[in-house]
Amino acid sequence: MRINFLIILCLLATSTAFGQELVKQEHFIEVTGSSEMEVEPNEIFLFIKLREFEENRAKVSLEKLDQDFLQALKAANIDRKNLTIADAGSNLDKFRRKDKDAFREKSYELKLRSADELERFIEKVEPVKVYQLDITRLHHTDMEKFKIDLKVKALKAAQTKASTLLKSIDAEIGKPIMVRDWDQDPVQPLPYVRANVLYKTEEQAADVAQEQISFRKLRLRAQITAQFEIK
């Protein structure tokens, strides 16, 4: 009987201590802070596809398209080292020559450094009649640094918010208890730039020009949730 009584006392003491600790931990404020910025990308990745087609009942060869494309690249003053083959299909020339009606194709990936360089490239490549030209990705080489700076600003914003709210009820902010980082990818307003001059209308050309302006900024955002003690 005495043992049971001791067990009950121990449980009551544990429950009381836990309750006191819980009450103590509940004296905090939880807030969310955020920060945003826009960044001009310094890496613009393009997917370019060349494809044979018929013009005036004659086939425009892949070799001719490729030569014209590389000349346009040079005219735009873009370094060839930024150009890479994008798919293995470009190596199937020997097989495809067996079918005279087959249209061979070749794909590239091109990395540019700025929106101005992109516009210069588009201007020079337009006469080549590429089959497809898409912007696939925008990036900045200092992206990780930007993310850290934004997270610091977001945390400071959370601290300021907590302090302001507590002052309104005559309380003071204490030390931080918890900080939670919500990782967010950059918002890429990627246009679908299709430079297929075989089918492009004047309206589509105007849309492409507008899209080339709209993609220029990457929108970055950081969000931090933090808990602070209430003094």
Residue frames relative to the residue before (quaternion, step in Angstrom):
aa qw qx qy qz dx dy dz
M 1.0000 0.0000 0.0000 0.0000 0.00 0.00 0.00
R 0.6491 0.5178 -0.3048 0.4665 3.55 1.03 -0.91
I 0.6271 0.5462 -0.3323 0.4450 3.58 1.07 -0.77
N 0.6471 0.5196 -0.3086 0.4649 3.57 0.97 -0.88
F 0.6393 0.5335 -0.3160 0.4547 3.55 1.06 -0.86
L 0.6535 0.5088 -0.3072 0.4687 3.56 1.01 -0.83
I 0.6274 0.5389 -0.3312 0.4541 3.56 1.04 -0.79
I 0.6495 0.5184 -0.3083 0.4630 3.55 1.01 -0.91
L 0.6426 0.5230 -0.3210 0.4587 3.60 0.99 -0.84
C 0.6492 0.5218 -0.3126 0.4567 3.56 1.01 -0.87
L 0.6566 0.5119 -0.3077 0.4605 3.57 0.97 -0.87
L 0.6513 0.5124 -0.3123 0.4645 3.56 1.01 -0.86
A 0.6535 0.5114 -0.3135 0.4616 3.58 0.99 -0.85
T 0.6527 0.5119 -0.3093 0.4649 3.59 0.99 -0.85
S 0.6576 0.5174 -0.2980 0.4594 3.54 1.00 -0.93
T 0.6519 0.5151 -0.3122 0.4607 3.57 1.00 -0.83
A 0.6621 0.5040 -0.3034 0.4643 3.56 0.95 -0.93
F 0.6501 0.5146 -0.3132 0.4631 3.56 1.00 -0.85
G 0.6565 0.5171 -0.3055 0.4564 3.54 1.01 -0.84
Q 0.6458 0.5111 -0.3188 0.4691 3.56 1.03 -0.81
E 0.6496 0.5143 -0.3088 0.4671 3.57 1.03 -0.86
L 0.6415 0.5273 -0.3179 0.4576 3.58 1.02 -0.82
V 0.6456 0.5128 -0.3159 0.4695 3.56 1.00 -0.89
K 0.6448 0.5335 -0.3135 0.4487 3.52 1.03 -0.92
Q 0.6926 0.4876 -0.2756 0.4545 3.57 0.94 -0.90
E 0.6269 0.5591 -0.3372 0.4250 3.57 1.16 -0.44
H 0.5705 0.5786 -0.3896 0.4337 3.61 1.27 -0.07
F 0.4978 0.6143 -0.4669 0.3962 3.55 0.44 1.22
I 0.2850 -0.7105 0.6087 0.2081 3.51 -1.34 0.25
E 0.1795 -0.7777 0.5961 0.0872 3.58 -0.98 0.89
V 0.0356 0.8001 -0.5932 0.0813 3.56 -0.75 1.08
T 0.2883 -0.7278 0.5941 0.1852 3.53 -1.35 0.29
G 0.1042 -0.7859 0.6081 0.0417 3.54 -0.95 0.95
S 0.0848 -0.8036 0.5880 0.0357 3.57 -1.09 0.64
S 0.0808 -0.7735 0.6274 0.0397 3.52 -1.29 0.42
E 0.1017 -0.8074 0.5809 0.0195 3.58 -1.04 0.79
M 0.0597 0.7744 -0.6298 0.0105 3.54 -1.28 0.43
E 0.3063 -0.7154 0.5914 0.2111 3.55 -1.30 0.31
V 0.1361 -0.8001 0.5839 0.0214 3.54 -0.99 0.94
E 0.3753 -0.6863 0.5753 0.2392 3.54 -1.04 0.84
P 0.3750 -0.7453 0.4920 0.2487 3.66 -0.53 1.05
N 0.1804 -0.7734 0.5941 0.1279 3.56 -1.12 0.68
E 0.6961 0.3010 -0.2835 0.5869 3.56 1.30 0.48
I 0.0105 0.7897 -0.6093 0.0707 3.57 -0.59 1.20
F 0.1528 -0.8164 0.5545 0.0516 3.57 -0.55 1.17
L 0.1229 -0.8005 0.5863 0.0215 3.56 -0.84 1.07
F 0.2206 -0.7099 0.6486 0.1632 3.52 -1.25 0.62
I 0.0414 -0.8103 0.5834 -0.0364 3.57 -0.72 1.13
K 0.0630 -0.7958 0.6021 0.0168 3.56 -0.82 1.00
L 0.1672 -0.7453 0.6401 0.0828 3.53 -1.00 0.98
R 0.0320 0.8035 -0.5918 0.0569 3.58 -0.89 0.88
E 0.5076 -0.6458 0.4799 0.3083 3.54 -0.96 0.90
F 0.0196 0.7827 -0.6218 0.0191 3.56 -1.19 0.60
E 0.4688 -0.6628 0.5021 0.2979 3.55 -1.28 0.26
E 0.0189 0.7735 -0.6322 0.0396 3.51 -1.04 0.88
N 0.8247 -0.0392 -0.0395 0.5629 3.57 -0.65 1.18
R 0.6775 -0.5369 0.2561 0.4326 3.55 1.00 1.03
A 0.6436 0.4523 -0.3392 0.5158 3.58 1.23 0.42
K 0.4339 -0.7021 0.5028 0.2569 3.53 -1.04 0.81
V 0.3041 -0.7073 0.6100 0.1876 3.53 -0.99 0.94
S 0.3550 -0.7946 0.4545 0.1897 3.57 -0.38 1.25
L 0.6138 -0.5498 0.4292 0.3697 3.52 -1.28 0.50
E 0.6191 0.5524 -0.3428 0.4405 3.58 1.05 -0.74
K 0.6536 0.5057 -0.3051 0.4733 3.57 1.00 -0.84
L 0.6548 0.5089 -0.3073 0.4667 3.59 0.94 -0.90
D 0.6560 0.5191 -0.3048 0.4553 3.55 0.97 -0.89
Q 0.6527 0.5122 -0.3102 0.4641 3.57 0.95 -0.86
D 0.6622 0.5004 -0.2996 0.4705 3.58 0.94 -0.91
F 0.6424 0.5331 -0.3211 0.4472 3.57 1.00 -0.84
L 0.6813 0.4833 -0.2903 0.4670 3.60 0.89 -0.92
Q 0.6201 0.5237 -0.3378 0.4767 3.58 1.11 -0.61
A 0.6325 0.5191 -0.3236 0.4751 3.59 1.06 -0.77
L 0.6173 0.5464 -0.3302 0.4597 3.56 1.07 -0.79
K 0.6642 0.4955 -0.2889 0.4794 3.56 0.98 -0.88
A 0.6526 0.5230 -0.3120 0.4508 3.59 0.99 -0.86
A 0.6743 0.4711 -0.2828 0.4933 3.57 1.18 -0.61
N 0.4135 -0.7395 0.4368 0.3023 3.57 1.36 0.06
I 0.4078 0.6858 -0.4822 0.3617 3.55 0.98 0.96
D 0.4725 -0.7020 0.4656 0.2591 3.55 -0.82 1.05
R 0.4949 -0.6809 0.4615 0.2801 3.58 -0.91 0.99
K 0.5815 0.6039 -0.3822 0.3886 3.63 1.11 -0.49
N 0.6364 0.5163 -0.3281 0.4699 3.60 1.26 -0.30
L 0.6323 0.5096 -0.3184 0.4889 3.58 1.32 0.03
T 0.0277 0.7943 -0.6053 0.0446 3.59 -0.87 1.00
I 0.5518 -0.5806 0.4759 0.3633 3.55 -1.24 0.50
A 0.3112 -0.8020 0.4891 0.1438 3.59 -0.80 1.01
D 0.8238 0.0792 -0.0553 0.5586 3.63 1.07 -0.37
A 0.5957 -0.5936 0.4224 0.3384 3.53 -1.29 0.48
G 0.5133 0.6725 -0.4081 0.3430 3.59 1.20 -0.37
S 0.5722 0.6075 -0.3776 0.4011 3.55 1.21 -0.45
N 0.6846 0.4902 -0.2835 0.4590 3.61 1.18 -0.38
L 0.5609 0.6306 -0.3755 0.3830 3.59 1.24 0.16
D 0.2504 0.8117 -0.5023 0.1616 3.60 1.20 0.36
K 0.6670 0.5272 -0.3149 0.4220 3.58 0.83 -1.00
F 0.6714 0.4912 -0.2961 0.4693 3.57 0.97 -0.88
R 0.7138 0.4791 -0.2701 0.4337 3.57 0.86 -0.92
R 0.5590 0.6139 -0.3974 0.3908 3.60 1.13 -0.40
K 0.5566 0.6227 -0.3922 0.3855 3.61 1.19 -0.42
D 0.7272 0.3388 -0.2087 0.5594 3.56 1.20 -0.54
K 0.3310 -0.7870 0.4860 0.1868 3.57 -0.32 1.23
D 0.6849 0.4858 -0.2848 0.4624 3.59 1.17 -0.54
A 0.5275 0.6426 -0.4161 0.3683 3.59 1.25 -0.17
F 0.2851 -0.7352 0.5910 0.1701 3.54 -1.11 0.73
R 0.2620 -0.7817 0.5483 0.1401 3.56 -0.45 1.20
E 0.1029 -0.7992 0.5903 0.0462 3.55 -1.20 0.52
K 0.1191 -0.7745 0.6196 0.0454 3.53 -1.31 0.44
S 0.1601 -0.8111 0.5604 0.0501 3.57 -0.94 0.93
Y 0.1372 -0.7803 0.6083 0.0479 3.53 -1.13 0.80
E 0.1923 -0.6916 0.6645 0.2078 3.50 -1.41 0.21
L 0.0855 -0.8029 0.5900 0.0013 3.55 -0.87 1.03
K 0.1845 -0.7765 0.5946 0.0969 3.57 -0.93 0.95
L 0.0942 -0.7920 0.6030 0.0157 3.55 -0.77 1.11
R 0.4876 -0.7159 0.4443 0.2289 3.56 -1.25 0.48
S 0.8188 0.0620 -0.0002 0.5707 3.59 1.12 -0.44
A 0.6397 -0.5109 0.4064 0.4058 3.53 -1.33 0.24
D 0.6158 0.5428 -0.3483 0.4526 3.59 1.06 -0.68
E 0.6483 0.5067 -0.3149 0.4731 3.56 1.01 -0.81
L 0.6225 0.5372 -0.3329 0.4615 3.57 1.06 -0.74
E 0.6797 0.4874 -0.2980 0.4601 3.59 0.83 -0.93
R 0.6332 0.5203 -0.3281 0.4699 3.58 1.06 -0.73
F 0.6453 0.5157 -0.3112 0.4698 3.57 1.04 -0.81
I 0.6438 0.5261 -0.3221 0.4528 3.60 0.92 -0.91
E 0.6448 0.5333 -0.3169 0.4465 3.56 0.98 -0.88
K 0.7226 0.4461 -0.2512 0.4645 3.59 0.90 -0.91
V 0.7122 0.4647 -0.2668 0.4535 3.59 1.03 -0.70
E 0.4558 0.7250 -0.4308 0.2847 3.59 1.21 -0.36
P 0.7052 0.4581 -0.3053 0.4468 3.69 0.79 -0.80
V 0.5619 0.6395 -0.3840 0.3577 3.61 1.19 -0.38
K 0.2690 -0.7803 0.5140 0.2338 3.60 1.16 -0.49
V 0.0757 0.7890 -0.5973 0.1226 3.53 0.66 1.16
Y 0.5337 -0.6571 0.4330 0.3096 3.55 -1.09 0.68
Q 0.8077 -0.0528 0.0768 0.5822 3.58 0.97 -0.83
L 0.0191 0.7747 -0.6314 0.0288 3.55 -1.08 0.80
D 0.0423 0.8152 -0.5714 0.0841 3.57 -0.48 1.22
I 0.3412 -0.6610 0.6177 0.2551 3.55 -1.16 0.62
T 0.1752 -0.8384 0.5118 0.0670 3.59 -0.47 1.17
R 0.8209 -0.0340 0.0557 0.5673 3.60 1.05 -0.63
L 0.1659 -0.7464 0.6361 0.1036 3.55 -1.21 0.72
H 0.0520 0.8055 -0.5855 0.0754 3.56 -0.99 0.80
H 0.1828 -0.7375 0.6297 0.1617 3.53 -1.35 0.26
T 0.5260 -0.6763 0.4193 0.3003 3.58 -0.90 0.91
D 0.7123 0.3972 -0.2511 0.5214 3.62 1.20 -0.41
M 0.2133 0.8327 -0.4929 0.1349 3.58 1.20 0.46
E 0.6699 0.5047 -0.3133 0.4455 3.62 0.87 -0.89
K 0.6291 0.5196 -0.3340 0.4720 3.59 1.02 -0.73
F 0.6374 0.5217 -0.3260 0.4639 3.59 0.95 -0.84
K 0.6495 0.5313 -0.3180 0.4414 3.58 0.95 -0.87
I 0.6595 0.5009 -0.3077 0.4684 3.58 0.95 -0.90
D 0.6465 0.5212 -0.3202 0.4558 3.59 0.92 -0.88
L 0.6608 0.5059 -0.3057 0.4626 3.57 0.97 -0.83
K 0.6503 0.5201 -0.3195 0.4522 3.59 0.99 -0.81
V 0.6187 0.5283 -0.3362 0.4744 3.59 1.07 -0.74
K 0.6670 0.4913 -0.2990 0.4737 3.58 0.94 -0.89
A 0.6404 0.5253 -0.3250 0.4564 3.59 1.03 -0.78
L 0.6526 0.5055 -0.3150 0.4683 3.59 0.99 -0.80
K 0.6483 0.5004 -0.3181 0.4776 3.59 0.98 -0.80
A 0.6199 0.5319 -0.3396 0.4663 3.59 1.09 -0.70
A 0.6370 0.5168 -0.3246 0.4710 3.59 1.03 -0.77
Q 0.6448 0.5202 -0.3181 0.4609 3.58 0.98 -0.84
T 0.6585 0.5077 -0.3034 0.4654 3.58 0.94 -0.90
K 0.6422 0.5214 -0.3229 0.4597 3.57 0.99 -0.84
A 0.6628 0.5067 -0.3080 0.4573 3.59 0.89 -0.92
S 0.6620 0.5116 -0.3060 0.4543 3.58 0.93 -0.91
T 0.6601 0.5158 -0.3025 0.4546 3.58 0.96 -0.88
L 0.6620 0.5068 -0.3044 0.4606 3.57 0.95 -0.88
L 0.6879 0.4861 -0.2920 0.4530 3.60 0.90 -0.88
K 0.6138 0.5486 -0.3523 0.4453 3.58 1.06 -0.69
S 0.6154 0.5660 -0.3485 0.4238 3.58 1.11 -0.65
I 0.7452 0.3004 -0.2023 0.5599 3.63 1.23 -0.32
D 0.5475 -0.6628 0.3655 0.3570 3.56 1.23 0.64
A 0.5207 0.5835 -0.4505 0.4306 3.57 0.96 0.91
E 0.3286 -0.7444 0.5511 0.1848 3.54 -1.28 0.38
I 0.4836 -0.6556 0.5038 0.2872 3.51 -1.20 0.66
G 0.2492 -0.7651 0.5792 0.1305 3.54 -1.09 0.81
K 0.7697 -0.3275 0.2512 0.4870 3.55 -1.21 -0.49
P 0.5690 -0.5920 0.4344 0.3701 3.62 -1.16 0.47
I 0.2887 -0.7550 0.5694 0.1497 3.55 -1.09 0.82
M 0.7996 -0.0281 0.0791 0.5946 3.57 0.96 -0.93
V 0.0513 -0.7635 0.6430 0.0310 3.55 -1.14 0.76
R 0.0598 -0.8010 0.5956 -0.0051 3.57 -0.73 1.10
D 0.2271 -0.7873 0.5665 0.0870 3.53 -0.78 1.12
W 0.1773 -0.7688 0.6079 0.0894 3.58 -0.82 1.05
D 0.2502 -0.8008 0.5286 0.1295 3.56 -0.21 1.28
Q 0.0286 -0.8010 0.5973 -0.0279 3.56 -0.88 0.99
D 0.4092 -0.7016 0.5300 0.2437 3.55 -0.98 0.88
P 0.5919 -0.5671 0.4217 0.3876 3.58 -1.13 0.51
V 0.4117 -0.6764 0.5498 0.2660 3.55 -1.12 0.72
Q 0.1034 -0.8123 0.5737 0.0197 3.55 -0.57 1.20
P 0.1949 -0.7901 0.5698 0.1145 3.60 -0.32 1.20
L 0.0109 0.8586 -0.5112 0.0371 3.54 0.61 1.20
P 0.2793 -0.7327 0.5908 0.1902 3.57 -0.85 0.90
Y 0.3657 -0.6631 0.5877 0.2850 3.54 -1.26 0.33
V 0.0570 -0.8264 0.5599 -0.0160 3.55 -0.03 1.33
R 0.0040 -0.8022 0.5955 -0.0440 3.54 -0.41 1.22
A 0.1056 -0.8222 0.5592 0.0158 3.55 -0.48 1.23
N 0.2574 0.7569 -0.5510 0.2392 3.55 0.77 1.03
V 0.1607 -0.8437 0.5050 0.0857 3.57 0.13 1.26
L 0.5037 0.6400 -0.4424 0.3755 3.60 1.20 -0.10
Y 0.8075 0.2390 -0.0984 0.5303 3.58 1.09 -0.72
K 0.5091 0.6949 -0.4105 0.2988 3.58 1.21 -0.32
T 0.2736 -0.7491 0.5838 0.1525 3.56 -0.97 0.94
E 0.6821 -0.4656 0.3504 0.4417 3.57 -1.28 0.10
E 0.6272 0.5344 -0.3370 0.4555 3.59 1.04 -0.74
Q 0.6587 0.4971 -0.3106 0.4717 3.59 0.95 -0.85
A 0.6237 0.5365 -0.3386 0.4565 3.58 1.03 -0.73
A 0.6452 0.5114 -0.3145 0.4726 3.58 1.02 -0.79
D 0.6254 0.5366 -0.3308 0.4600 3.58 1.05 -0.78
V 0.6399 0.5234 -0.3207 0.4622 3.57 0.97 -0.87
A 0.6492 0.5196 -0.3223 0.4523 3.60 0.92 -0.88
Q 0.6552 0.5058 -0.3057 0.4706 3.58 1.00 -0.86
E 0.6593 0.5194 -0.3047 0.4502 3.59 0.96 -0.88
Q 0.6195 0.5508 -0.3485 0.4375 3.57 1.03 -0.72
I 0.6503 0.4892 -0.3141 0.4890 3.58 1.15 -0.53
S 0.7115 0.5171 -0.2687 0.3927 3.57 0.88 -0.96
F 0.6720 0.5322 -0.3223 0.4016 3.62 1.04 -0.57
R 0.4758 0.7663 -0.3936 0.1773 3.56 1.18 -0.53
K 0.7588 0.3461 -0.2040 0.5127 3.62 1.03 -0.59
L 0.2650 -0.7041 0.6355 0.1737 3.52 -1.14 0.80
R 0.2496 -0.7662 0.5743 0.1441 3.58 -0.84 0.96
L 0.0970 -0.7970 0.5959 0.0142 3.57 -0.68 1.16
R 0.0041 -0.7991 0.6005 -0.0293 3.56 -1.04 0.81
A 0.1024 -0.7742 0.6225 0.0512 3.55 -1.04 0.84
Q 0.0726 -0.7872 0.6119 0.0248 3.57 -1.09 0.75
I 0.0581 -0.7963 0.6018 -0.0210 3.55 -0.86 1.06
T 0.1511 -0.7480 0.6390 0.0968 3.58 -0.99 0.88
A 0.0203 0.8197 -0.5682 0.0692 3.58 -0.75 1.04
Q 0.2322 -0.7322 0.6242 0.1426 3.53 -1.27 0.63
F 0.0771 -0.7884 0.6100 0.0196 3.57 -0.98 0.92
E 0.5283 -0.6171 0.4809 0.3298 3.56 -1.11 0.68
I 0.2823 -0.7096 0.6139 0.1998 3.52 -1.25 0.56
K 0.3520 -0.7547 0.5174 0.1970 3.56 -0.62 1.15
